C-alpha cells in the first residue's frame, strides 16, 4: 500500500470531524461555536481534497453536504453577530 500526501490530508480531515464531534459529546465544545463549524468544514474540505485522487461518489456526496452545511452555519453565525451589534 502506498501512502500519499492526499491520504494524509484526508485522514487529517477525518480527525477534525471526529475530534470535534467527540469534543461536542464531552461537552467541551458547542455546536454553535466558530471553532466547531470551521473544524468540521475544514475536515470535509480535506476529505474532498483526498477524493480528487481516489474518487468515491457516496463519500463525495456526504463530504460536499458536510461542507455546505458548515458554510451555512458560518453564515448564520456571521449574520447573528452582525444583527447583535
KACOR-V17274 format. One record per residue. N is the residue number from 1. PSI is psi in whole degrees, -180 to 180 (NA if undefined). Layout:
# KACOR-V17274
n=N psi=PSI
n=N psi=PSI
This chain:
# KACOR-V17274
n=1 psi=128
n=2 psi=136
n=3 psi=119
n=4 psi=168
n=5 psi=-40
n=6 psi=-28
n=7 psi=-44
n=8 psi=-45
n=9 psi=-44
n=10 psi=-42
n=11 psi=-38
n=12 psi=-40
n=13 psi=-42
n=14 psi=-42
n=15 psi=-42
n=16 psi=-49
n=17 psi=-49
n=18 psi=-38
n=19 psi=-43
n=20 psi=-38
n=21 psi=-41
n=22 psi=-47
n=23 psi=-36
n=24 psi=-45
n=25 psi=-29
n=26 psi=-9
n=27 psi=16
n=28 psi=-7
n=29 psi=145
n=30 psi=142
n=31 psi=-15
n=32 psi=10
n=33 psi=150
n=34 psi=-42
n=35 psi=-40
n=36 psi=-48
n=37 psi=-44
n=38 psi=-45
n=39 psi=-37
n=40 psi=-43
n=41 psi=-43
n=42 psi=-41
n=43 psi=-46
n=44 psi=-42
n=45 psi=-41
n=46 psi=-41
n=47 psi=-41
n=48 psi=-40
n=49 psi=-46
n=50 psi=-29
n=51 psi=-16
n=52 psi=-26
n=53 psi=-32
n=54 psi=82
n=55 psi=141
n=56 psi=116
n=57 psi=-45
n=58 psi=-40
n=59 psi=-38
n=60 psi=-44
n=61 psi=-46
n=62 psi=-47
n=63 psi=-35
n=64 psi=-43
n=65 psi=-42
n=66 psi=-43
n=67 psi=-44
n=68 psi=-40
n=69 psi=-40
n=70 psi=-43
n=71 psi=-39
n=72 psi=-42
n=73 psi=-41
n=74 psi=-41
n=75 psi=-43
n=76 psi=-43
n=77 psi=-44
n=78 psi=-47
n=79 psi=-38
n=80 psi=-41
n=81 psi=-35
n=82 psi=-42
n=83 psi=-34
n=84 psi=-23
n=85 psi=NA
